[in-house]
Structure formats: C-alpha cells, structure tokens
Amino acid sequence: MGMKVAVQMDPIQAIDINADSTFRIMEEAQARGHELFYYTPDKLAFEEGRVTARGWPVEVRREKGNHFAAGAEQVIDLAEWDVVWLRQDPPFDMSYITTTHILERIHPETLVVNDPFWVRNFPEKLLVLGFKDLTPPTTIARDISTLRAFKERHGDIILKPLYGNGGAGVFRLDANDRNFSSLYELFTGINREPLIAQKFLPDVSAGDKRVILVDGEAVGAINRVPQKGETRSNMHVGGRAEKVAMTDRDLEICEAIGPLLKEKGQVFVGIDVIGGWLTEINVTSPTGIQELERFDGINVAGKIWEAIEARRG
C-alpha cells in the first residue's frame, strides 16, 4: 500500500541525478507506489501546535535537465504523512539542529528518517568516540595547547572543523608543517566550536572506504580515492569512486556499531573507514547509494524502503 512521503532536502533543481542519494531514494519510493512531497528546510514550521511544510507535490524522472515535475505550492501538516526524510546536507549548525527539534514533535507517529533526536545527538565526528578500539587517536579541543600537544605526540595529523562536511576545511599537518598556529587562528576566528584532530592515516592514499549500512546491517562499500597530491578523498572535492570488497575488519566495525544504529532509528548510515580504522559515522545526509548500486548491482534504495516499510508495519 502506498505511503505519503515528504522529503526535506536542499533545492532539487541543483542535484546531480547520477550521484545524488536523495534523488535515488525518491526514485525508488515512486517506483514502489509512494506519493512524494518536496520542501526545503527553510519551509519547515511549527504553527500553533502543528508541524507544517510549504512545498510541492513532486514526481522525479531520470532525465538530465528535466529530472522533476512539481505541482502547485501548498502547505501540508506533516503529522498527516507517513514518512518524512531529513535529507538536507550539513553544515550541522543551529538551523539544522532546529529542524530536528521541530520534526521530533511528529516522530514516531510520522516516521522521520533518520530519527531526528539521534541525528541531533550523533554528530558524525562525535559518535565515533564511543568506539575507541575502532578509531585512530583523536582529540577534540579548542585549547591550542591541547591540540599542539596532540600534534607533538603524533607528528602527522589531520585538523578539521568539528561540524564540517564534504572535505571542507580538512588540513594535513605533517611533522615539518609551519601553519598550525595560522590555521588555529583561522578556525577559531570563524566560530566558537572546538576542532577535531586525528592521527594521519597514510592508507588514505589507497582510498577512504564508504560503507553503507541499512537498519544497522552492512550492505556494501565503495572506495573513494583522492586525486594525486590531495589528502581528501571526498567526491565533493574530486575523489574517485571505485568498486571495492568489504574486509573482515569492515564487517567487524559494522557488527560493533550496527545494533546501536538500528536501536536509535538510524536507517540509512554511511561510515568512513581508512586502513581499517573508523573515522566518521555519517547519519545526517550520507551519500554513496548510486555508486554502490552501479558497482555491485545491489538495490540499496530498495533495501532502505524495505526497512522503512517494515517499521511502518
């Protein structure tokens, strides 16, 4: 039986239909007979006890430059819908956090994917701290002396914003680097948040593996290889996706974190693994569905909808 599905996402006009995971999720929903409604985060509202969204009924199609058709703009009461997808990209700022508070008002009667309470409390770079045996040495601090001491212990480190995304603001500082203080001043001049420092993993040159989990179960992985001379492997900054097999270590990591993700309603999750070490658990707006489907022939979007349909009963 078809469900009514609202998708909170970035502007649909600009998406890449051959790479965007939200588009693939919507495409599969439509193929399964579900009704789609699209709105951007700024159109979400709490109105005198009702959670509403101003947006458009939408149909999607795999035609570049003509990939959606929207109906007349309208305001809907999200409590009357079956599923709401929380799919806008970070930054994970107060605007993002506010949307999770508002959507929490209708969940779980309306199923919000991923569960907004735990999206808010599971920031990508903080959730990994609960799995010390799986992660590289890590420090989160704003105090420059603490960060400098971490660099002195490990020599070669990655320094990045705690709530950044897509590879933005990620710097490698090796033993000969002279820019630590300047970067610290730059970051701390922009906001009041701590920074995250991790020991540099040389295996990143062979790729940063994105493993996709659906309802706590690993379904496959892709390898993201950085461009020559680049530390970052994110596809937003030119990383190349390659077919890759999952290792015993990958499965060990997934088995360790999977039950928690399932329990907390994190239906679609992408984790980052470098050289056998877990570096991030992405719950806000993970990517990689389309690449994995092309490489391995797995209907990942179908598995996601099977999990959602099972939760809706």
C-alpha positions as CSV (number, residue, x, y, z in Angstrom):
1,M,0.0,0.0,0.0
2,G,1.4,3.4,-1.0
3,M,2.6,5.8,1.7
4,K,2.7,9.6,1.8
5,V,6.4,10.6,1.8
6,A,7.7,14.2,2.4
7,V,11.3,14.9,1.7
8,Q,13.2,17.8,3.4
9,M,16.2,18.4,1.2
10,D,18.3,21.0,-0.5
11,P,16.9,22.6,-3.7
12,I,16.0,19.8,-6.1
13,Q,16.9,21.9,-9.1
14,A,20.6,21.7,-8.5
15,I,21.1,18.0,-7.7
16,D,23.1,15.6,-9.8
17,I,20.7,12.8,-10.7
18,N,23.6,10.3,-11.4
19,A,25.1,10.8,-7.9
20,D,22.6,12.2,-5.5
21,S,21.4,9.7,-2.9
22,T,18.2,11.6,-2.1
23,F,17.2,11.5,-5.7
24,R,17.7,7.7,-5.8
25,I,15.6,7.3,-2.6
26,M,12.8,9.4,-4.1
27,E,13.0,7.5,-7.4
28,E,12.7,4.1,-5.6
29,A,9.8,5.5,-3.4
30,Q,7.9,6.5,-6.6
31,A,8.6,3.1,-8.2
32,R,7.0,1.4,-5.1
33,G,3.9,3.5,-5.4
34,H,4.6,6.1,-2.7
35,E,3.4,9.7,-3.0
36,L,6.1,12.3,-2.9
37,F,6.2,15.9,-1.5
38,Y,9.3,18.1,-1.5
39,Y,10.3,21.1,0.6
40,T,13.4,22.9,1.7
41,P,14.4,23.2,5.3
42,D,13.5,26.9,5.5
43,K,9.9,26.0,4.6
44,L,9.5,23.8,7.8
45,A,7.5,25.5,10.5
46,F,5.9,24.9,13.9
47,E,2.5,26.7,13.8
48,E,0.5,26.8,17.0
49,G,0.9,23.1,17.7
50,R,1.1,21.8,14.1
51,V,4.3,20.9,12.2
52,T,3.9,22.2,8.7
53,A,5.9,22.4,5.5
54,R,5.4,24.7,2.5
55,G,6.4,22.8,-0.7
56,W,5.3,20.9,-3.7
57,P,3.9,17.5,-4.7
58,V,6.7,16.2,-7.0
59,E,7.5,13.4,-9.5
60,V,11.0,12.5,-10.3
61,R,12.4,11.1,-13.5
62,R,15.9,10.1,-14.7
63,E,16.2,12.8,-17.4
64,K,19.1,15.2,-17.0
65,G,17.9,18.8,-17.0
66,N,14.3,17.6,-16.7
67,H,14.5,15.4,-13.6
68,F,11.4,16.6,-11.7
69,A,7.9,17.9,-12.1
70,A,6.4,19.9,-9.3
71,G,2.7,20.6,-8.7
72,A,1.2,23.7,-7.2
73,E,2.8,25.0,-4.0
74,Q,0.8,24.1,-0.9
75,V,1.2,23.8,2.9
76,I,0.9,20.4,4.4
77,D,0.5,19.1,8.0
78,L,3.4,16.7,8.4
79,A,1.6,14.8,11.1
80,E,-0.8,13.6,8.4
81,W,2.0,12.0,6.4
82,D,3.6,8.5,6.8
83,V,7.3,9.3,6.4
84,V,9.4,12.4,6.5
85,W,13.0,12.2,5.2
86,L,15.6,14.5,6.9
87,R,18.0,14.8,4.0
88,Q,19.5,18.3,3.8
89,D,23.3,18.4,3.7
90,P,25.2,19.8,6.6
91,P,26.7,22.2,8.0
92,F,25.4,20.8,11.2
93,D,24.6,24.3,12.6
94,M,21.8,25.7,14.8
95,S,19.5,25.8,11.7
96,Y,20.0,22.1,11.1
97,I,19.6,21.3,14.8
98,T,16.4,23.4,15.0
99,T,14.8,21.3,12.2
100,T,15.5,18.1,14.3
101,H,13.7,19.7,17.3
102,I,10.7,20.6,15.2
103,L,10.5,17.2,13.4
104,E,10.8,15.4,16.7
105,R,7.3,16.8,17.5
106,I,5.7,14.4,15.0
107,H,8.0,11.4,15.3
108,P,7.4,8.4,15.6
109,E,3.7,8.7,14.7
110,T,5.1,10.1,11.4
111,L,8.3,8.2,10.9
112,V,11.2,10.6,10.5
113,V,14.2,9.1,8.8
114,N,16.8,9.2,10.3
115,D,15.3,9.6,13.8
116,P,15.8,13.4,14.5
117,F,16.6,13.0,18.2
118,W,19.5,10.8,17.5
119,V,20.7,12.7,14.4
120,R,21.0,15.7,16.7
121,N,22.8,13.7,19.3
122,F,25.0,11.6,16.9
123,P,27.1,14.2,15.1
124,E,29.3,12.5,12.5
125,K,32.7,13.1,14.2
126,L,31.4,12.6,17.8
127,L,29.6,9.3,17.6
128,V,32.8,7.5,16.8
129,L,34.2,8.5,20.2
130,G,32.2,5.7,21.7
131,F,34.2,3.1,19.8
132,K,37.8,3.7,20.9
133,D,39.1,0.4,19.7
134,L,37.9,1.1,16.2
135,T,39.1,4.6,15.7
136,P,42.5,6.3,15.2
137,P,43.9,8.5,18.0
138,T,41.6,11.5,18.3
139,T,41.4,14.8,20.2
140,I,38.6,17.3,20.3
141,A,39.5,20.7,21.8
142,R,39.5,24.4,21.3
143,D,42.5,24.9,23.6
144,I,45.6,25.4,21.4
145,S,48.0,23.8,24.0
146,T,45.9,20.6,24.0
147,L,45.9,20.5,20.2
148,R,49.6,21.3,19.9
149,A,50.4,18.5,22.4
150,F,48.4,16.0,20.3
151,K,50.4,17.1,17.2
152,E,53.7,16.7,19.1
153,R,52.7,13.2,20.1
154,H,51.7,12.0,16.7
155,G,53.7,14.2,14.3
156,D,51.5,13.9,11.3
157,I,47.8,14.8,11.9
158,I,44.6,15.8,10.3
159,L,43.0,19.0,11.6
160,K,39.4,19.9,10.6
161,P,36.2,21.6,11.8
162,L,34.2,19.5,14.2
163,Y,30.9,20.1,12.2
164,G,32.3,20.4,8.7
165,N,31.3,18.3,5.7
166,G,32.3,17.3,2.2
167,G,36.0,17.6,2.9
168,A,35.8,21.4,3.5
169,G,38.4,22.8,5.9
170,V,40.4,19.5,6.2
171,F,44.1,20.0,6.6
172,R,47.0,17.6,6.9
173,L,49.8,18.9,9.1
174,D,52.9,16.8,8.9
175,A,56.0,16.9,11.1
176,N,57.5,19.7,9.0
177,D,54.4,21.9,8.8
178,R,54.6,25.5,9.9
179,N,51.0,26.5,9.6
180,F,49.5,25.1,12.7
181,S,49.1,28.4,14.6
182,S,47.8,30.2,11.5
183,L,45.1,27.5,10.9
184,Y,44.1,27.6,14.5
185,E,43.7,31.3,14.4
186,L,41.6,31.0,11.1
187,F,39.3,28.3,12.5
188,T,38.8,29.9,15.9
189,G,38.2,33.3,14.3
190,I,35.2,31.9,12.3
191,N,33.3,30.3,15.2
192,R,33.4,29.2,18.8
193,E,33.4,25.5,18.2
194,P,36.2,23.0,19.1
195,L,38.4,21.5,16.4
196,I,39.0,17.8,15.8
197,A,42.5,16.4,15.3
198,Q,43.2,12.8,14.3
199,K,46.4,10.9,13.6
200,F,47.1,10.9,9.9
201,L,46.5,7.5,8.3
202,P,48.8,7.0,5.3
203,D,46.5,4.3,3.9
204,V,44.2,7.2,2.8
205,S,46.3,7.3,-0.4
206,A,44.8,3.9,-1.3
207,G,41.3,5.2,-0.6
208,D,38.7,6.2,2.1
209,K,36.1,3.4,2.1
210,R,32.5,4.4,2.4
211,V,30.5,1.5,3.9
212,I,26.7,1.8,3.7
213,L,24.5,0.3,6.5
214,V,20.7,-0.1,6.3
215,D,19.0,-0.5,9.6
216,G,22.3,-1.5,11.2
217,E,23.3,-4.0,8.6
218,A,26.2,-3.5,6.1
219,V,25.0,-3.8,2.5
220,G,28.3,-2.9,0.7
221,A,31.1,-0.4,0.2
222,I,32.7,1.8,-2.3
223,N,36.3,3.1,-2.3
224,R,36.9,6.9,-2.7
225,V,40.4,7.6,-3.9
226,P,41.9,11.1,-3.6
227,Q,43.4,12.9,-6.6
228,K,47.1,12.9,-6.9
229,G,48.6,15.3,-4.4
230,E,45.3,15.5,-2.4
231,T,44.7,14.2,1.1
232,R,40.9,14.4,0.9
233,S,39.0,11.7,-0.8
234,N,35.5,13.2,-0.7
235,M,33.8,13.1,-4.0
236,H,32.8,16.7,-3.5
237,V,36.4,17.6,-3.9
238,G,37.3,15.3,-6.8
239,G,37.7,11.9,-5.1
240,R,37.2,9.0,-7.5
241,A,34.7,6.2,-6.6
242,E,35.9,2.7,-7.2
243,K,34.5,-0.8,-6.7
244,V,35.8,-2.5,-3.5
245,A,35.1,-5.6,-1.5
246,M,34.4,-5.4,2.2
247,T,37.1,-6.9,4.5
248,D,36.7,-8.8,7.7
249,R,37.7,-5.6,9.6
250,D,34.9,-3.7,7.8
251,L,32.4,-6.3,8.9
252,E,33.8,-6.2,12.5
253,I,33.3,-2.5,12.6
254,C,29.8,-2.8,11.3
255,E,28.9,-5.5,13.7
256,A,30.1,-3.3,16.6
257,I,28.2,-0.2,15.6
258,G,25.2,-1.7,13.8
259,P,23.0,-2.6,16.8
260,L,23.2,0.9,18.2
261,L,22.3,2.5,14.9
262,K,19.3,0.2,14.5
263,E,18.1,0.8,18.1
264,K,18.3,4.6,17.6
265,G,16.4,4.7,14.3
266,Q,19.3,5.4,12.0
267,V,18.0,3.6,9.0
268,F,20.5,4.9,6.4
269,V,24.1,5.4,7.5
270,G,27.4,5.8,5.8
271,I,30.6,5.2,7.7
272,D,34.1,6.1,6.6
273,V,36.9,3.6,7.1
274,I,40.6,4.3,6.3
275,G,43.1,1.5,6.6
276,G,40.8,-0.5,8.9
277,W,40.0,2.5,11.2
278,L,36.6,4.1,11.6
279,T,36.9,7.8,11.2
280,E,33.3,9.0,10.8
281,I,29.7,7.7,11.2
282,N,27.5,9.8,8.8
283,V,23.8,10.0,9.9
284,T,22.8,13.4,8.6
285,S,22.8,13.1,4.8
286,P,25.0,10.1,3.8
287,T,25.9,9.5,0.2
288,G,27.1,6.6,-1.9
289,I,23.9,4.8,-2.9
290,Q,24.2,5.2,-6.6
291,E,27.9,4.4,-6.9
292,L,27.3,1.2,-4.9
293,E,24.3,0.2,-6.9
294,R,26.3,0.6,-10.2
295,F,29.4,-1.3,-8.9
296,D,27.7,-4.2,-7.1
297,G,24.2,-4.3,-8.7
298,I,22.6,-4.0,-5.2
299,N,19.3,-2.2,-5.0
300,V,20.3,-0.2,-1.9
301,A,17.4,2.2,-2.1
302,G,15.1,-0.8,-2.2
303,K,16.6,-2.2,1.0
304,I,16.2,1.2,2.6
305,W,12.5,1.3,1.7
306,E,12.0,-2.3,2.8
307,A,13.3,-1.3,6.3
308,I,11.1,1.8,6.4
309,E,8.0,-0.2,5.2
310,A,8.7,-2.8,7.9
311,R,8.9,0.0,10.6
312,R,5.6,1.4,9.4
313,G,4.0,-2.0,9.7
